[in-house]
Amino acid sequence: MKASVDAILQAVQAEYLDRLTTQSDPLLLEMESYGAEHRVPSADREVARFIEITARAIKAKRALEVGMAIGYTTIHLARAMGQDGLVVPVDPSDEMIEAASRYFERAAISDRVRIERGPALQVIPKLNDTFDLIFIDALKYEYEGYLEVALPKLRHGGVVIVDNLLWGGEVASDPASSDRDTAALQKFNEHFMRHPQLLALVLSIGDGLGYAVKIG
Ligand SMILES: C[S@@+](CC[C@H](N)C(=O)[O-])C[C@H]1O[C@@H](n2cnc3c(N)ncnc32)[C@H](O)[C@@H]1O
């Protein structure tokens, strides 16, 4: 009984927070509709906003994004970092790069985005940048690999944000899941929380957001 009352209260709260988190930017609104219509996976609105708030709060000037899709979160990052900022999104999909590039033109941020085409595990080790913020949002079973190749390029005090760590609740419901993504995320979450170079948390924002600062 208690469990079902808790579930109802949580659903009511989530609906209330959704209503509070309105979108007034017409381009972002259009991207949200495009994503829903074309089944392009983009971060939830609250996740994108949380990333933007973080980038502004730490005065980030260089951000790495692993998995760009149509560039919904890329635009939030570029806006947060201002004219002298640079976002480096990595994505292997020609289709996504084409769609995102059109949105970047319209958002007038093309000169502040350097798209790296290719699989992140191959691309990131070749980058010579130092980043203030890293956002991970591509193949779930490669998350641990992304973190390990990207972390050396994050400055001390820089922030790592990772999407989908609760995976719709799957990671918590079956501790010995045989699903590849669920099992990989369960392993990643343990690794992330105990990482000697990170002070980390998993927040119940969106689909579960990993949030860490580099301390070592
Ligand atoms: C969840 S979407 C990214 C959404 C985006 N961060 C946003 O919130 O707007 C995942 C993206 O990862 C890309 N992807 C797939 N394999 C990848 C890889 N090996 N390296 C980097 N990106 C990859 C896909 O093409 C897709 O665009």
The ligand as an ORCA input file, in Angstrom:
! r2SCAN-3c Opt
* xyz 0 1
  C      20.986     10.037    -27.198
  S      21.613     10.642    -28.693
  C      22.424     12.131    -28.221
  C      21.462     13.195    -27.817
  C      22.056     14.563    -27.583
  N      23.116     14.539    -26.589
  C      20.957     15.485    -27.088
  O      20.574     15.368    -25.929
  O      20.450     16.279    -27.889
  C      22.921      9.540    -29.013
  C      23.782      9.881    -30.206
  O      24.968      9.093    -30.107
  C      25.416      8.854    -31.411
  N      26.365      7.731    -31.400
  C      26.156      6.437    -31.720
  N      27.299      5.743    -31.623
  C      28.246      6.615    -31.219
  C      29.627      6.493    -30.952
  N      30.251      5.313    -31.059
  N      30.309      7.608    -30.602
  C      29.663      8.792    -30.484
  N      28.361      8.972    -30.712
  C      27.660      7.887    -31.077
  C      24.159      8.609    -32.221
  O      24.397      8.843    -33.602
  C      23.188      9.605    -31.576
  O      23.145     10.775    -32.337
*
